[in-house]
Amino acid sequence: MSEFEGGLKVRVFGGSIAEPINKAQVRITDTEGNELYSVFTNSSGETELLTLSAPDPEFSETETSNTPYSVYNAEITADGYRPLTIEGVQIFPNVISLQPAPLMRGTSDGDTIVVQAPALFGDFPEKIPENEIKDVPEDTGFAVLDRVVVPEFVIVHEGAPNSGGRNLYVPFKDYIKNVASSEIYSTWDDAAIRANVLAIISFTLNRVYTEWYRNMGYDFTITDSTAYDQSFEYGRTIFEEISQTVDELFTTYIKRVGSDQPLFAQYSDGRKVVRDGWLSQWGSQELAEKGYNTLDILRYYYGDDIYLEQVDAVSGVPVSYPGVELGVGSTGSAVTTVQRQLDRIGQTYSAVNRPRADGIFGSETEAAVKSFQQIFALPQSGIVDLATWYEISQVYVALEKLAVL
């Protein structure tokens, strides 16, 4: 048995977070087929925290030829849904892995998701360099957006732009969490994780802002090909540290002085591929270990004339973040909005306390916020900060959409 361990939570849902599946059976096995756990999900569709063996942290904190994570399989069954097998669930040491398990209704033989190796460890195509500033043609019928907006969804095309792959509609934050969990390691220093997440956000928002693929006649936002864009994988394991970082930073992007566009923040692994003006993923970790902060790391690679900017708007939410944190003692319409949304969420997620919508942030509302934060892998502060506000909004909107279907 390894002396190192990591944690695993499996979240089972019927197509979206708006449909958590209670009492789904989840079996965790090793690669030899030996059963390690057999558990059932709670009313939030989530298993208890499961502890599993993991490799030495050195394998992911420094570049080695050793596999930096352990691999397990999950078999999920629930009444009225097709069975799902997830092969290759990834467990890193001292990290909580969050494994999504989307079940489809029906009684067929079942579905399988195979989680591929992360980009740093697997064999992926090398990124084709592009110009940092995009010149968008004027005769395509599409125009560059007049402001930087976080879209509700990113439309991800599977494969190269001209391939026949599917188009997947992925909520923006979920897309960034997936890419970051595919591109870097969650065991890295906080400054390195943040620098890479900001590069991923900026890269994505550049594609959104410039309507890059739509101006070439395609009907998607971005591809999952590392030759053209970033690594994305349907159903992959997400890591809690990365998830929380994205929740905090998803409205922040990199901008260069004198440019209207979010920085087209190209990056490489820094070992097999090294390019001037690109962030080095392994290099960012080395700089973080030397004490560089997030902005120092970004300026080391992209230049001293970059800075961090906030988006102008977040699409798909009923009310934008009020700009100040809400906690015990807060009052007003923003508090009422949170209370009403939590009350609706509590109708589906019974573990979320349902506060009265009285506009007064008291102990009842604080308990509701903490219960929500616990379920959705946020720090359990009881305070509605930007991350909690938009997570509550996203879940609320998903539930309201499901209600009208």
C-alpha positions as CSV (number, residue, x, y, z in Angstrom):
1,M,0.0,0.0,0.0
2,S,1.3,3.5,-0.9
3,E,2.0,5.8,2.0
4,F,0.5,8.6,0.0
5,E,-3.3,9.2,-0.4
6,G,-5.8,11.3,-2.2
7,G,-9.5,11.8,-1.9
8,L,-12.4,11.1,-4.3
9,K,-15.9,12.4,-4.5
10,V,-18.2,11.2,-7.3
11,R,-21.1,13.4,-8.2
12,V,-23.9,11.6,-10.1
13,F,-26.5,13.6,-12.0
14,G,-28.9,13.2,-14.8
15,G,-27.5,15.4,-17.6
16,S,-26.9,18.5,-15.6
17,I,-26.4,19.8,-12.0
18,A,-30.1,20.5,-12.0
19,E,-30.8,16.8,-11.6
20,P,-28.8,15.2,-8.8
21,I,-29.4,11.5,-8.4
22,N,-30.0,10.2,-4.9
23,K,-29.2,6.6,-3.9
24,A,-27.1,5.8,-7.0
25,Q,-24.7,3.0,-6.4
26,V,-21.0,3.8,-7.0
27,R,-18.5,1.0,-7.1
28,I,-14.8,1.9,-7.1
29,T,-12.4,-0.7,-8.3
30,D,-8.6,-0.8,-9.0
31,T,-7.2,-1.6,-12.4
32,E,-7.3,-5.3,-11.6
33,G,-11.0,-5.2,-10.9
34,N,-10.8,-5.5,-7.2
35,E,-13.6,-3.6,-5.4
36,L,-12.4,-1.0,-3.0
37,Y,-15.7,0.8,-2.2
38,S,-19.4,0.3,-2.8
39,V,-21.3,3.4,-1.7
40,F,-24.5,5.3,-2.4
41,T,-25.0,8.9,-3.3
42,N,-26.8,11.3,-0.9
43,S,-29.6,13.7,-1.8
44,S,-27.1,16.0,-3.5
45,G,-26.0,13.2,-5.8
46,E,-22.6,13.0,-4.2
47,T,-20.7,10.2,-2.5
48,E,-18.9,10.5,0.8
49,L,-15.2,11.4,0.6
50,L,-13.3,8.2,-0.4
51,T,-9.6,7.7,0.4
52,L,-7.4,6.0,-2.2
53,S,-3.7,5.4,-2.6
54,A,-1.7,7.8,-4.7
55,P,1.9,8.2,-5.9
56,D,4.7,10.2,-4.4
57,P,4.0,14.0,-4.7
58,E,7.4,14.5,-6.3
59,F,6.1,12.8,-9.5
60,S,3.8,15.7,-10.2
61,E,5.7,18.6,-8.5
62,T,8.8,18.0,-10.6
63,E,9.1,16.5,-14.1
64,T,9.8,12.8,-14.0
65,S,9.0,9.7,-16.1
66,N,6.8,8.3,-13.3
67,T,3.1,8.4,-13.6
68,P,2.1,11.3,-11.3
69,Y,-1.4,9.9,-10.4
70,S,-3.1,6.6,-9.6
71,V,-5.9,5.3,-11.7
72,Y,-9.2,3.7,-10.6
73,N,-12.5,2.8,-12.3
74,A,-16.0,3.8,-11.2
75,E,-19.2,1.9,-12.0
76,I,-22.4,3.8,-11.4
77,T,-26.0,2.5,-11.5
78,A,-29.3,4.1,-10.7
79,D,-32.9,3.1,-11.3
80,G,-34.2,4.5,-14.6
81,Y,-30.8,5.4,-15.9
82,R,-28.2,3.6,-18.1
83,P,-25.2,2.2,-16.2
84,L,-22.1,4.2,-16.6
85,T,-18.5,3.0,-16.3
86,I,-15.7,5.6,-15.9
87,E,-12.3,4.2,-16.6
88,G,-9.1,6.1,-15.6
89,V,-10.3,8.2,-12.7
90,Q,-7.2,10.1,-11.6
91,I,-6.1,10.5,-8.0
92,F,-3.2,12.8,-7.1
93,P,-1.6,12.8,-3.6
94,N,-3.1,15.2,-1.0
95,V,-5.7,16.4,-3.5
96,I,-9.5,15.8,-3.6
97,S,-10.6,14.6,-7.0
98,L,-14.2,15.5,-8.1
99,Q,-15.4,13.0,-10.6
100,P,-18.6,14.0,-12.6
101,A,-20.8,11.1,-13.5
102,P,-23.5,12.1,-16.0
103,L,-26.2,9.4,-16.4
104,M,-28.6,9.1,-19.3
105,R,-32.1,7.9,-19.0
106,G,-32.9,4.4,-20.4
107,T,-32.3,0.7,-19.9
108,S,-29.6,-0.1,-22.5
109,D,-26.3,-1.8,-21.8
110,G,-24.7,1.3,-20.6
111,D,-22.1,4.0,-21.4
112,T,-18.4,4.3,-20.9
113,I,-16.2,7.3,-20.3
114,V,-12.4,6.8,-20.6
115,V,-10.4,9.6,-18.9
116,Q,-7.2,10.3,-20.8
117,A,-3.8,11.3,-19.5
118,P,-3.2,15.0,-18.7
119,A,-1.6,17.0,-21.5
120,L,1.7,17.2,-19.5
121,F,2.0,13.4,-19.3
122,G,0.2,12.2,-22.4
123,D,1.0,12.4,-26.1
124,F,-0.8,15.5,-27.6
125,P,-0.3,17.5,-30.8
126,E,2.0,20.6,-30.5
127,K,0.2,24.0,-30.5
128,I,0.3,25.7,-33.9
129,P,1.5,29.3,-33.2
130,E,-0.8,32.2,-33.9
131,N,-0.5,35.9,-34.0
132,E,-1.3,37.5,-30.6
133,I,-3.5,40.2,-32.1
134,K,-6.4,38.9,-34.2
135,D,-7.3,40.6,-37.5
136,V,-10.9,39.7,-38.0
137,P,-12.3,39.9,-41.6
138,E,-15.1,42.4,-42.1
139,D,-17.0,40.5,-44.8
140,T,-18.1,37.4,-42.8
141,G,-21.2,38.9,-41.2
142,F,-19.7,38.6,-37.7
143,A,-18.2,41.4,-35.7
144,V,-15.8,41.6,-32.8
145,L,-17.8,42.0,-29.6
146,D,-17.8,45.6,-28.2
147,R,-16.9,44.4,-24.7
148,V,-15.4,41.5,-22.9
149,V,-18.1,39.2,-21.6
150,V,-18.0,35.8,-19.9
151,P,-20.4,33.7,-22.0
152,E,-23.0,31.4,-20.4
153,F,-21.7,28.5,-22.5
154,V,-18.6,27.6,-24.5
155,I,-19.3,25.6,-27.6
156,V,-16.5,23.1,-27.8
157,H,-15.9,21.2,-31.0
158,E,-14.4,17.8,-30.7
159,G,-11.3,17.5,-32.9
160,A,-9.7,19.9,-35.4
161,P,-11.9,22.7,-36.8
162,N,-12.7,20.9,-40.0
163,S,-13.3,17.5,-38.4
164,G,-16.8,15.9,-38.1
165,G,-16.7,15.9,-34.3
166,R,-19.6,16.8,-32.0
167,N,-20.2,20.3,-30.6
168,L,-20.6,20.3,-26.8
169,Y,-22.3,23.1,-24.9
170,V,-20.3,23.5,-21.7
171,P,-20.9,26.2,-19.0
172,F,-18.0,28.6,-19.1
173,K,-16.6,27.8,-15.6
174,D,-17.0,24.1,-16.1
175,Y,-15.0,24.5,-19.4
176,I,-12.1,26.3,-17.6
177,K,-12.0,23.8,-14.8
178,N,-11.9,20.9,-17.3
179,V,-9.1,22.5,-19.3
180,A,-7.0,23.4,-16.3
181,S,-7.4,19.9,-14.9
182,S,-6.3,18.6,-18.3
183,E,-3.4,21.0,-18.7
184,I,-1.7,21.3,-15.3
185,Y,-1.3,19.5,-12.0
186,S,-3.3,20.4,-8.9
187,T,-0.3,19.6,-6.7
188,W,1.5,22.7,-7.9
189,D,2.1,25.8,-5.9
190,D,-0.9,28.2,-5.7
191,A,0.8,31.0,-7.7
192,A,1.6,28.6,-10.6
193,I,-2.0,27.2,-10.7
194,R,-3.4,30.8,-10.7
195,A,-1.0,31.9,-13.5
196,N,-2.0,29.0,-15.7
197,V,-5.7,29.4,-14.9
198,L,-5.5,33.1,-15.9
199,A,-3.8,32.1,-19.2
200,I,-6.5,29.6,-19.9
201,I,-9.3,32.1,-19.2
202,S,-7.6,34.8,-21.3
203,F,-7.0,32.4,-24.2
204,T,-10.7,31.4,-24.1
205,L,-12.0,34.9,-23.8
206,N,-9.9,36.0,-26.8
207,R,-11.7,33.3,-28.9
208,V,-15.0,34.5,-27.6
209,Y,-14.3,38.2,-28.0
210,T,-12.9,38.0,-31.6
211,E,-15.6,35.4,-32.7
212,W,-12.5,33.6,-34.1
213,Y,-14.1,30.5,-35.4
214,R,-17.4,32.0,-36.4
215,N,-15.6,34.5,-38.6
216,M,-14.2,31.4,-40.4
217,G,-17.7,30.0,-41.0
218,Y,-17.8,27.5,-38.1
219,D,-20.6,27.2,-35.5
220,F,-18.5,26.8,-32.4
221,T,-16.4,28.8,-29.9
222,I,-13.3,26.6,-29.6
223,T,-11.9,23.1,-30.3
224,D,-10.6,20.5,-27.9
225,S,-7.5,20.0,-30.1
226,T,-4.2,21.1,-28.5
227,A,-2.9,21.8,-32.0
228,Y,-5.4,24.7,-32.3
229,D,-6.6,25.4,-28.8
230,Q,-6.6,23.7,-25.4
231,S,-7.0,20.2,-24.0
232,F,-10.6,19.5,-23.1
233,E,-12.1,16.1,-22.3
234,Y,-15.7,15.3,-21.7
235,G,-16.2,13.6,-18.3
236,R,-12.7,14.0,-17.1
237,T,-11.7,14.2,-13.4
238,I,-11.7,17.7,-11.9
239,F,-9.5,18.7,-8.9
240,E,-10.8,20.7,-6.0
241,E,-7.9,23.1,-5.8
242,I,-8.3,24.0,-9.4
243,S,-12.1,24.1,-9.2
244,Q,-11.9,26.7,-6.3
245,T,-9.3,28.7,-8.1
246,V,-11.5,29.0,-11.2
247,D,-14.5,29.9,-9.1
248,E,-12.5,32.8,-7.7
249,L,-10.8,34.0,-10.9
250,F,-13.2,33.3,-13.8
251,T,-14.1,37.0,-14.3
252,T,-10.4,38.0,-14.4
253,Y,-8.3,38.0,-17.6
254,I,-4.9,39.2,-18.9
255,K,-4.8,42.3,-21.0
256,R,-1.9,44.1,-22.7
257,V,-1.6,47.8,-22.6
258,G,-2.9,49.4,-25.8
259,S,-5.0,46.3,-26.9
260,D,-8.8,45.9,-26.7
261,Q,-8.6,42.1,-26.9
262,P,-8.1,39.7,-24.0
263,L,-4.5,38.5,-24.3
264,F,-4.2,35.5,-26.6
265,A,-2.2,33.8,-23.9
266,Q,-0.4,31.0,-25.7
267,Y,1.5,28.4,-23.6
268,S,3.5,25.2,-23.9
269,D,4.8,22.5,-21.5
270,G,8.2,24.2,-21.3
271,R,10.0,20.9,-21.9
272,K,9.1,19.3,-25.2
273,V,8.0,22.7,-26.6
274,V,9.6,26.0,-25.6
275,R,8.6,29.3,-27.3
276,D,9.5,32.9,-26.7
277,G,6.6,34.9,-25.4
278,W,4.6,31.8,-24.3
279,L,4.0,30.8,-20.8
280,S,5.9,27.6,-19.8
281,Q,3.8,25.4,-17.7
282,W,6.7,23.6,-16.0
283,G,8.6,26.9,-15.8
284,S,5.7,28.5,-14.0
285,Q,5.9,25.9,-11.3
286,E,9.7,26.5,-11.0
287,L,9.1,30.2,-10.7
288,A,6.4,29.7,-8.0
289,E,8.8,27.5,-6.0
290,K,11.3,30.4,-6.1
291,G,8.7,32.8,-4.6
292,Y,7.3,34.5,-7.7
293,N,3.7,35.6,-7.3
294,T,1.1,35.1,-10.0
295,L,1.5,38.4,-11.8
296,D,5.3,38.1,-11.6
297,I,5.0,34.7,-13.4
298,L,2.8,36.1,-16.1
299,R,5.0,39.1,-16.7
300,Y,8.1,36.9,-16.8
301,Y,6.6,35.2,-19.9
302,Y,4.2,37.7,-21.5
303,G,6.1,41.0,-20.7
304,D,5.9,43.8,-18.2
305,D,3.1,45.6,-20.1
306,I,0.4,43.2,-19.2
307,Y,-2.1,43.6,-16.3
308,L,-5.2,41.9,-14.9
309,E,-8.6,43.1,-15.9
310,Q,-12.2,42.3,-14.9
311,V,-14.8,41.3,-17.5
312,D,-17.6,43.8,-18.2
313,A,-20.4,41.3,-17.7
314,V,-21.3,37.6,-17.0
315,S,-23.9,36.2,-19.2
316,G,-26.8,33.9,-18.2
317,V,-27.2,35.1,-14.6
318,P,-30.3,37.0,-13.3
319,V,-28.4,39.6,-11.3
320,S,-24.7,40.5,-11.4
321,Y,-22.4,40.3,-8.3
322,P,-23.0,43.5,-6.3
323,G,-19.3,44.1,-5.9
324,V,-19.2,43.6,-2.1
325,E,-19.2,40.4,0.0
326,L,-22.4,39.6,1.8
327,G,-22.3,38.2,5.3
328,V,-24.0,38.3,8.7
329,G,-25.3,41.9,9.1
330,S,-25.7,42.6,5.4
331,T,-29.1,43.8,4.2
332,G,-30.8,44.8,1.0
333,S,-31.9,43.6,-2.4
334,A,-28.7,41.6,-3.0
335,V,-29.4,39.6,0.2
336,T,-33.0,39.0,-0.9
337,T,-31.7,37.7,-4.3
338,V,-29.4,35.2,-2.6
339,Q,-32.1,34.1,-0.2
340,R,-34.6,33.5,-3.0
341,Q,-32.2,31.6,-5.1
342,L,-31.0,29.4,-2.2
343,D,-34.7,28.7,-1.3
344,R,-35.2,27.4,-4.9
345,I,-32.0,25.4,-4.8
346,G,-33.1,23.8,-1.5
347,Q,-36.2,22.4,-3.2
348,T,-33.9,20.1,-5.3
349,Y,-30.9,19.9,-3.0
350,S,-32.5,19.1,0.3
351,A,-29.2,19.4,2.2
352,V,-29.2,23.2,1.4
353,N,-31.1,25.1,4.1
354,R,-33.9,27.2,2.8
355,P,-33.7,30.8,4.3
356,R,-36.5,33.3,4.4
357,A,-36.3,36.0,1.8
358,D,-36.4,38.9,4.2
359,G,-33.4,40.8,3.0
360,I,-31.6,40.4,6.3
361,F,-28.4,38.2,6.3
362,G,-28.6,36.5,9.7
363,S,-27.6,33.1,11.0
364,E,-30.3,31.3,9.0
365,T,-28.9,32.7,5.7
366,E,-25.3,32.0,6.8
367,A,-26.2,28.3,7.5
368,A,-27.8,28.1,4.1
369,V,-24.8,29.6,2.4
370,K,-22.4,27.2,4.2
371,S,-24.6,24.1,3.3
372,F,-24.5,25.3,-0.4
373,Q,-20.7,25.8,-0.3
374,Q,-20.2,22.4,1.2
375,I,-22.1,20.6,-1.6
376,F,-20.5,22.6,-4.4
377,A,-16.9,22.4,-3.3
378,L,-16.4,26.0,-2.2
379,P,-14.7,27.1,1.0
380,Q,-17.3,27.0,3.7
381,S,-17.0,30.6,4.9
382,G,-20.7,31.4,5.1
383,I,-19.9,34.5,3.2
384,V,-21.3,35.2,-0.3
385,D,-18.2,36.4,-2.2
386,L,-17.9,36.6,-6.0
387,A,-17.3,32.8,-6.4
388,T,-20.3,31.8,-4.2
389,W,-22.6,34.4,-5.8
390,Y,-22.0,33.1,-9.3
391,E,-22.1,29.5,-8.3
392,I,-25.5,30.0,-6.6
393,S,-26.6,31.9,-9.8
394,Q,-25.5,29.1,-12.1
395,V,-27.2,26.3,-10.1
396,Y,-30.4,28.5,-9.7
397,V,-30.5,29.1,-13.5
398,A,-30.0,25.4,-14.3
399,L,-32.9,24.5,-12.0
400,E,-35.2,27.1,-13.5
401,K,-34.4,25.9,-17.0
402,L,-35.1,22.3,-16.1
403,A,-38.4,23.3,-14.5
404,V,-39.8,24.7,-17.8
405,L,-38.8,21.7,-19.9
